[in-house]
Amino acid sequence: MIGTVFRSEDVPAADRFDHWRELIGKTRANDFISSHSADFCGELTLLQLGPATVMQTSFLPTRFIRSPRMVNSGDRELYHLTLMRDAGMVLDHAGRSTAFGPLDLHLADSSRPYDFRPLDDRERRVVRGLGVDIPKTMLPLPPQRVRELLNRRMPGHEGVGALLTDFLVGLNRQTENLQPSDAPRVGRVVVDLVAAWICRLLDAEAVLSPETRQQALTEQIRVFVRQNLHEPELTPATIAAAHHISVSYLHRIFQQQTPGETIAAWIRGQRLEGARRDLADPALDSVPIHAVAARWNFPRAADFTRTFRAAYGLAPSEYRLKALNERAQTQPRRTSRPRAGGHETESPSTHW
């Protein structure tokens, strides 16, 4: 994978808060204050993606202060975008004080002081969030125009905000699969989506480049596909119609973004990956393999087995047995669950 991962349990208790603070300080010059510093708990995944830096964090209540002195002593001219996964944080910035809750997005400017603080720093409750830092020069709008959005509560569950949220959450789920060669391309996608989101909010989409518009449309299509993978009628024609474009244009922009892969092949790969996750899920170990395959639109057992083996090197039954056994070795052995009628479930199940 790319980037840096910090887990507090991997560091001696006396060093946890300082180590976590040092990692975040590599991207943001802040003062850090926490009433839990002596017994700190937190995690951080820090991804350097070309022009963008993406952080996934979870931490006990901590206050982040960027003072005027810090601004004057050195400013990297960044926009800080934050997606809150939990409630309980307040930002004092740009003349406003705003409280943020789950799936709220907000924007801050490194050239201005800020105070990002918990509502109650005494409560031992983990706060989760995603952060993105991008250079101001990467946006097609001047700072005085973007200023209108600073420290405003903006929904991350609708419109382009939902598209941006989905991409960031999905990106952090895939960190282990990303390679250094992926960083510039993924970073460019992050910047394009942030630019599209900001321009949509400011009704300034005319300033977006054709490449940024196309990138945003492609990601919107990917989100639509992932949300409808279980639908048998999901075809290039239905996807194109849902986005008011022609099928030929759909194929063209997809080929430009993912050379060598058709949209039909990508859909099949996404469905196959969904089936793989289900086969590895202990909660679904009693679901027959043919039912898992059908749920992901592989109605023919022989076709599913052949395709799955080609992708993962094992038959579905072999993969399920291996995945569940590996999980059982790393977790406490679970007891059998009673079924209706008093019979116990099989664990793990490989039946079709």
Salt bridges, closest charged atoms under 4 A:
ASP18 OD1 - ARG21 NH2 2.60
ASP39 OD2 - ARG124 NH2 3.37
ASP75 OD1 - ARG66 NH2 3.72
GLU77 OE1 - LYS136 NZ 3.28
ASP86 OD2 - ARG128 NE 2.91
ASP92 OD2 - ARG117 NE 2.89
ASP104 OD2 - ARG153 NE 2.65
ASP109 OD1 - LYS136 NZ 2.68
ASP115 OD2 - ARG63 NH2 2.50
ASP120 OD1 - ARG122 NE 3.15
GLU123 OE2 - ARG125 NE 3.86
ASP133 OD1 - ARG28 NH2 2.83
ASP133 OD1 - HIS80 ND1 2.72
GLU148 OE2 - ARG145 NE 3.24
GLU158 OE1 - HIS157 NE2 3.82
ASP166 OD2 - ARG226 NH2 2.96
ASP182 OD1 - ARG185 NH2 3.75
ASP192 OD1 - ARG188 NH2 2.81
GLU205 OE2 - ARG200 NE 2.68
GLU219 OE2 - ARG222 NE 3.73
GLU273 OE2 - ARG276 NH2 2.53
ASP278 OD2 - ARG295 NH1 2.68
ASP285 OD2 - ARG334 NH2 2.03
ASP285 OD1 - ARG337 NH2 3.39
ASP303 OD2 - ARG300 NE 2.94
ASP303 OD1 - ARG306 NH2 2.67
GLU318 OE1 - ARG309 NH1 3.88
GLU326 OE2 - LYS322 NZ 2.78
